[in-house]
Structure formats: structure tokens, C-alpha cells
Amino acid sequence: MSEHAIRLEWKSAPHAQQPATYNRDHTAIYSSQVSVDVSAAPAYLGNSNLADPEQLLVNALASCHMLYFLAICEGSGYAVTSYEDDAVGKVAKNPDGTFWVSEITLHPKASFGPQKQPDRETLSRLHHKAHKGCFIANSIKTHVSIELD
């Protein structure tokens, strides 16, 4: 079907606040034109000014959901004029003591053109279909919920 590659680059450097350990900052390179500076989450000695892997996972899920939602809406005759989501992921401990992103909650808000407006039930159904079709949602064991206003 398709393949998706990135390149990670990290160079050893002392941590700015804790010189006895290493700096977590690195770069994810998506193409010659696109790269993202990444670090660990601040709770794990990362740089709060950079994206962390957990945020990137939440971003991947929210973006995938949105793109699938837009495609479904277009195919159903709904013209989406804007879309936003304040998605949140939570890290917790498994019963075996390992950490994982245990849940992600999407809070999507879409605006539609004046020609056709979905009612609440239809909007919920559109989001349900988007969740079922999202490649990322189908690839993770994290519990995902969708909260509509």
C-alpha cells in the first residue's frame, strides 16, 4: 500500500540543567523541506519548548482522524469550512509497571458551509466512521474517545 519513513538525528551533549546526564533534543526529518525538533517530555528531562513523542502520537491520531473525517464529509455532501481539535493524551502505568499512552481524547469542532448542516446524530456518526477508518487509530491499543460539544 504505502511506506512512511523518517530520519532521526541526535548528537551527544550534556543536559543543560543536569550535566551528569545527556540532552534529549533531537531532530525528526520528514523530507528535505520538513523537519521537527523533538525532545523528551519535560517530566522525563526533556525540553518543554520542543514537541515530545507523546505529543506527536496524539498529533498523528488527531490529524489522521481529521483527514478521514474531511474525506467522509466531502463524500457525504458536507462542506467543512474549518476544523479544530484540542486533543489530549494521558500517560499511565500498566499493571506490569511500564508506562504507556493509555488514552487519547479528541475534542473535534467542525464548521460547515450553509448548504448542508449535519445534526448532532449525523455528526456523531461521521466522527465514528472517521475513527473506524483512521489508520493510526487502527494501529494502536490506546483507548480513544471522541467528545463533541
N, C-alpha and C positions, 0 to 999 in steps of 0.2 A: 504494500500500500504506500507507505511513505516512511522516511527516516529523518530523524531530527538530531543534529549534532551541535555541540557547543565545545568550546575550548576553555579550560580554566588555567589561569596563571597566578602563581604565588611565589614570592621570594622571601626568604628568611630575613626577619628584622625583629629587634626586641619590641615587646609590648610597651606602649607609651606610658601607661600607669603602673605596670608590673614588669619591670625589666627582666625578671627571672624567668619569664615565660615568653612565648612567641606572639607576634602580631597576627591577628586573624584576617586582616584585609586581603582581598584578592580580586581578580577581575574575571568575569564570565564574558567570553567573546562569542557573539552570535554570528557575526559576519564582519567583513572589513569595515562596515559602516556603523555597526551596532555593538556596543559593549556596556556592561553594567558592573559598577564597582559593588562588591559584596563583602560582608563580614559576618561574623557570628552575631547572634542576638546579644544585646548588652548584658543580659543575665549570664552569658557564657563568655564574658570578657571581650565581646565584640564592640564595634564602632557604631554608635547609635545614629550616626549621620549616613550610614550605608544600609542598603537592603540586606536582609538576612535570609537564609534558606527557607525558614518557616514562612516568612512573608512572601517569598517567591512561589511557594507551594500554594498559598492562599490566592495569590495573584493568578497563577496558572489556572486554578479551578474557576475563579470568578470570571476570568477572560474567556475561558472555554465555554462556560455556561452562557455568558452574554452573546458570544458569536453564534452559538447554536440557537439561542432564543431569537436573535435577529433574523436568522435564516428561516425559522419556523414562522415567525410573524410575517415576513415577506411572502412566503408561500401560502399563507392564510389570508392575505389581503390587508394586513395591518401595516400601516406606515409608521415605524418608530422614528420619532424626531429627536429624542435624547434618551440616554440610559445612564444610570449611575448605580453604584453598589458600595456600601460600606461593609465589606466582608471582614469577618473576624475568625481567626484560627486560635485554638487553645491547645497548649502542650500539657500533657498529664503523664502520670506514671502508670505503666501497665502493671497487672498483678505480679509479673515476674521482675518488676523493679526497673525496667527500661523505659525511657521517655519516648513519646510519640506525639504527633499531632492527632489528638483524639477526636476533635470535632472542628468543623468549619461551618459557620453560619453566614449565609448570603442574605443581604438586605437590598434586593434589586428594586429600583424605581425606574419605570419607563414612562415616557410621554409619547402620545400618539397623535398623528395628524387628524384633522377634523372629519375626514371622510368616514372612518370606521373606528369606533372605540370598543375595546373588549370590556365586558362586565367582569366583576370580581371572580366569578366561577371560571370564565374563559381565561382570564389572566393566570389564575392558578393552574389551569390545565396546560397552558402554553409553557409555564415555568417547569411543570412536571415533565413535559415532553423534552424540554431543553436539558433537564437534569439527566433523564434517561439516555439521551444521545451524546452527552458530553464525554469525550474521550478520557479526560482527566478523572472525572467522577467515576468512570468505569474502571479506572486503573488503581484506585486507592481503597484502603479499608477504613479510612476515616469516616466517621458519621457526618453526613452533610445535611443541613436543614436550610430551608428557604423561608424567610419571614417576610411577608408582604404587609404593607401598611393597611 
